[in-house]
Structure formats: C-alpha cells, structure tokens
Amino acid sequence: MARPSAPTENYVRTKDKIYYLASASPAQADSDTWNALRRNCYDAANMNRDGEYPALQQSACARFADFGRQKGWDTGALPGYGTLKPRPQQQVAYEDQGQPDNSGECASLFQEEQSIEAAMRAGYREPLGNWYRARKAEVEERLWKLHCPKR
C-alpha cells in the first residue's frame, strides 16, 4: 500500500509530530502583506524623523504605495520626511593657532632624553637604573603633553 505524500508546504515537522498549517486565503495574505509594508513605511519614517535616512523612508513607503496601487487600495497620506537638523560645528585647531611656542622646551627635553638613554646604554647599577627609567618616563610624558613634534 502506498503512503500518502506529505504536502511540500504549510507544515512544521518536529521530532515527534508533523503539524499541518491552515493555508491562508489570498485575501488574508494580501492583508498581511499590506500591514507589514505599512508598518515598515511608518517605522522608516520614525527613523528618519531627524532627516538622516530619507532614502530608507522613500524606499519603504514607495513599496507600500506600489503594493496599494496594484491592489487598488488607497494608502492615504504617507508620513512626511523629517528635516535634517544642523549639526554643531566642530572646533578645528590649526597648527600655530593659539598654541604657545614650546620649541625651546621641546629641544631641551629631547636633549635630556638622549642623555638619559646614553647613560643607560653605558651601564649602571640597579638603584640608579630605576631613577633613569622614572625620569625618562617623566620626560616622555612632558613631551607628549607639549605636543612636541616627533624626532
């Protein structure tokens, strides 16, 4: 005896059972699509309330309106586009504008750093090595805070 073939769609198979889903009528499927497209259009309009995503809103609402025209349904007034809010201008600091000339101090700090490195290369006993490393770290931090150019 031949087994009846299972339908290829509208069912859910679990480990123990097969659940057959009632197929939606074409009218119900159209209504579900209409509601999903409308919700997508209004969600996109909500995201565009500051005017940052006009293309997203236009795309979503155009699909909704096109579907409505195909079915002969009236979409009503679609949500308006948000206006782009002006962003605050960032302050740009230009080189040599409002910054004191630290070239003399930078030069002396570079020289001190080089002398510390030379002394460390020459050799030392350990208590002095800790002082060299600490002083070198202070000099490097000061160079960084003064925005001294790289060597």
C-alpha positions in Angstrom: 0.0 0.0 0.0 1.4 3.4 -1.0 1.9 6.0 1.7 0.2 9.4 1.1 2.8 12.0 0.2 3.3 14.9 2.6 2.5 18.3 1.3 5.6 20.4 0.4 4.5 23.5 2.2 2.3 24.7 5.1 3.6 22.2 7.7 6.0 22.2 10.6 7.9 19.0 11.4 9.1 18.4 15.0 10.9 15.4 16.4 7.7 13.6 17.2 5.0 15.2 15.1 4.0 17.0 12.0 1.7 20.0 12.4 -0.2 21.0 9.3 -0.9 24.7 9.0 -4.1 26.0 7.5 -3.2 27.8 4.3 -4.1 31.5 4.3 -6.5 32.7 1.7 -5.2 35.1 -0.9 -7.2 37.9 0.6 -5.6 37.2 4.0 -2.1 37.0 2.5 -2.7 40.4 0.8 -3.9 41.9 4.0 -0.8 40.6 5.9 1.5 42.0 3.2 -0.3 45.3 3.3 0.0 45.6 7.0 3.7 44.6 7.0 4.5 47.1 4.3 2.6 49.9 6.1 4.4 49.1 9.4 7.7 49.2 7.6 6.9 52.5 6.0 6.0 54.1 9.3 9.0 52.6 11.1 11.3 54.0 8.4 9.6 57.4 8.8 10.2 57.2 12.5 13.9 56.5 12.0 14.0 59.5 9.6 12.4 61.9 11.9 15.7 63.9 12.1 16.2 63.7 8.3 19.1 61.4 8.4 17.7 58.5 6.4 15.5 59.9 3.6 16.4 57.1 1.1 15.3 54.4 3.6 12.0 56.1 4.1 11.5 56.7 0.4 12.2 53.1 -0.4 9.9 51.6 2.3 7.0 54.0 1.6 7.3 53.5 -2.2 6.9 49.7 -1.8 3.9 50.3 0.4 2.3 52.7 -2.1 3.1 50.5 -5.1 1.5 47.5 -3.5 -1.6 49.6 -2.7 -1.9 50.8 -6.3 -1.6 47.2 -7.6 -4.5 46.2 -5.4 -6.5 49.4 -6.0 -6.3 50.3 -2.3 -5.8 53.8 -1.0 -2.8 54.4 1.2 -4.0 57.7 2.4 -1.4 60.4 3.3 2.0 58.9 3.7 4.2 60.2 6.6 6.2 63.3 5.8 10.0 63.5 5.6 11.9 64.8 8.6 14.1 67.8 8.2 17.8 67.5 8.7 18.9 69.1 11.9 22.1 71.1 11.6 25.0 69.5 13.4 27.1 71.6 15.7 30.3 72.7 14.0 33.4 71.1 15.5 36.2 73.4 16.5 39.3 72.8 14.4 42.6 73.7 15.8 45.1 74.7 13.2 48.8 74.4 13.6 50.4 77.5 15.2 47.0 78.9 16.1 46.6 79.8 19.7 49.3 77.4 20.9 52.4 78.8 22.7 55.7 78.2 21.1 57.3 75.3 23.0 60.2 74.6 20.7 62.8 75.6 23.2 61.4 73.4 26.0 60.9 70.6 23.5 64.5 70.8 22.4 65.8 70.7 25.9 63.6 67.7 26.8 64.8 65.9 23.7 68.4 66.5 24.7 67.7 65.3 28.3 66.0 62.2 26.9 69.0 61.4 24.7 71.5 61.9 27.6 69.4 59.5 29.8 69.4 56.9 27.1 73.1 57.3 26.6 73.7 56.9 30.3 71.5 53.8 30.4 73.5 52.3 27.4 76.8 53.0 29.2 75.7 50.7 32.1 74.6 51.4 35.7 73.9 49.7 39.0 70.3 48.9 39.7 69.2 51.7 42.1 70.3 54.2 39.5 68.5 52.3 36.7 65.2 52.8 38.5 65.8 56.6 38.6 66.8 56.7 34.9 63.6 54.8 33.9 61.4 57.0 36.0 63.0 60.2 34.8 62.7 59.1 31.2 59.0 58.3 31.6 58.5 61.9 33.1 60.4 63.4 30.1 58.3 61.4 27.6 55.1 62.4 29.3 56.1 66.1 29.2 57.0 65.8 25.5 53.6 64.3 24.9 51.7 67.0 26.8 53.5 69.8 25.0 52.7 68.2 21.6 56.3 68.2 20.6 57.0 67.0 17.1 58.4 63.6 16.6 62.2 63.3 16.5 
